[in-house]
Amino acid sequence: MKLILLSGGSGTRLWPLSHASRPKQFLRILAGPNGQKESMVERVWRQLGEAGLQESVHIATGREQEEQLRSQLGPDMPIILEPERRDTFPAVALAATYLYSIESVSLDETVVILPVDPFVDTHFFHAIAQMDNVLKDTGSDLALIGVRPEYPSEKYGYLVPNSTLSMEASPRGWQVSHFREKPSREAAEQLIDEGAMWNCGVLAFKLNYLINLLINKGLPLQYEEMVKRYGHMKKTSFDYEIVEKATSVTAQTYEGRWKDLGTWSSLSEVITSSITGRGFMTEDCENTHLINELEIPIAVIGLDNVIIVAGPEGIIVADKSESHLIKSISSQFELDKAK
């Protein structure tokens, strides 16, 4: 089995600490096992080690993240460098040609694609280790992992089963009928009633499956040739280009903890301390978090359900329920800086 971790994006929803030159996966704000702070990518790397999967890993990323990855994970980390950002389908295609033509990986090898920064229990990676068996037992082209929804979310994609009976009958996985991307709240409620699961962005396939797809699309199989063609490839996601068009897809249900730490509100739910950095908070503050990277102290008095984040790029004070709006605000600041 080979694991390809996709490390991209800039995490603008976590401005001002996360930005183009410091993506969210490198922020050391999570509590590590020995009391030290660790980043999202360091946490995932540690968990991969606990699951015995580190030797199987390559990370696909751009040159702008290579130094940070090697700094946090070690200088010998196997990295597949993307010439430029072209979304996840080109990134996965490039990684497949690297495995095929540079490392001479068997066409029968299972390849698992996952984001570099999921917030999960270590058991999640034990489930990933079973995806090879899921492909073998079901004969499916693709295997995914679905997470049981905690609420009707409008920001996640959903995996809709052929039937809830098939989900209960097969311990190895269930057939996916179709996908629904970021539905309305009302539609999400209906999907949950139908037994749909959140799509957590993990997928597995035999290398032969993707190599044949590249052949059918007229794309090169040699890594060096793919690098040359890379800038001309359409910017599109792997989900849209491949997964949503596939007809033989199996998913297995993961029952453990899974969070997408894409906003300050979701991130604050897993931060163990209400104050990080120099600051003071009165005792009547409830569900409020302060994260301060500046040398000056910040005092918070009588605020509930608020996130306060301060760093060299700026300061944000927001109601947690509105923290998803930070992305559009930070984009405006980036435009102002470029003028």
Buried (B, 14 or more C-beta within 10 A) or exposed (E): BBBBBBBBBBBBBBBBBBBEEBBBBBBBBBBEEEEEEBBBBBBBBBBBBEBEBBEBBBBBBBEEBBEBBBEBBEEEBEBBBBBEBBBBBBBBBBBBBBBBBEEEBEEEBBBBBBBBBBBBBBBBBBBBBBBBBBBBBBEBBBBBBBBBBEEBBEEBBBBBBEEEEBBEEBEBBBBBBEBBEEBEEEBBBEBBEBBBBBBBBBBBBBBBBBBEBBEEEEBBBEBEEBBEBBEEBEEBBBBBBBBBEBEEBBBBBBEEBBBBBBBBBBBBBBBEEBBBBBBEBEEEBEBBBBBBBEEEEBEBEEBEBBBBBBBEBBEBEBEBEEBBEBBEBBEEBBEEEEE
